[in-house]
């Protein structure tokens, strides 16, 4: 235990609480069991450590990483028991998916150590979903941490404190930015290229991004879905197909033919990729008659993935749509529009560049043109970058 406490103390020494992610304020930290999910590199570990400092419970808390060699000869439940016996209050367990049988031991903590709160996190979303669904379905409160919004990117890079705006405020053009941001479009283009993951300041950013993608494709999904090597290769081929043609309108039969798989297997692969945040599927708006939602388009998980996977200059229209969908689906239900690009909370949106006209939405009530390369809102024309202040 001394080893774990020593590592815990080292982790806290260099931690900054100047910038805190949006999800921090949404979590009910008083819950007995909290699960924080999110793609690799979005800042889950940092947020756990920040909670320890900001809560003022440093001496009553313990942060451990489940991939520590300490657990080659010790169990998580034994550590939790000794922690509780020593007066501990909150146990934070990171990289939980790397500990075999973790969900059963966490269930034991919940049932037999009610005096402590447990917060767990891990980089394999699929493993966390599987574990919480199987053993912790009525016990755990799950939260998902998305990548940086454009608002958070500005706050992080410039040391600002810009608040989030709700959808109605954005549509009314009420987004205000401080004087320090003279040209939001310049920052926005940088954000679209590499701003989604907090490690964008690293020199080897795109190498790290490729590692995130490869680890998810080669380890997380195959382990979760119990795939063999040949099936895992098909998964990578599918991502390649999607990345070359996004926004991708899926034809499961044709894709299955290309992968030598049936359409049902292709649909399953897309679900795995979506749950692991590699892609986002856009469904048609339900008409009241259909029980099963149908997919209209498939997008990559964020605009940075587009740049990481592109062999040549990415399509700007795809980047714009991917950003809008990625930003808005965090807080809202987003579906495909039969006449424009998206439907969000009853509002219709058509996405385009500076020259985009009203033709496509002229006969639609409550419709908006979302334009890239403009700074200010006017009537029903909203700058694309403003939707990055949604969270």
Secondary structure, DSSP 8 states (H G I E B T S, - for coil): -HHHHHHHHHHHHT---SS--GGGGGS-TTSSEEEEEE-TTSSHHHHHHHHHHHHT-GGGEEEEETTSGGGGSS-HHHHHHHHHHTT--EEEEESGGGSTTHHHHHHHHHHH-TTSEEEEE-S-HHHHHHHHHHH-TTT-EEEEE----HHHHHHHHHT-------HHHHHTT-----TT-S-HHHHHHHHHHH-SSGGGGSTTHHHHHHHHHHHIIIIIHHHHHT--HHHHHHHHHHHHHHHHH-SB---HHHHHHHHT--HHHHHHHHHHHHHTTSEEEEEB---SS-SS--EEEEEESSHHHHHHH-SS---HHHHHHHHHHHHHTTTS-EEE-SSSSEEETTEEEEEE-TT--SGGGTT-SSEEEEESS--S-BTTEEEGGGGGG--
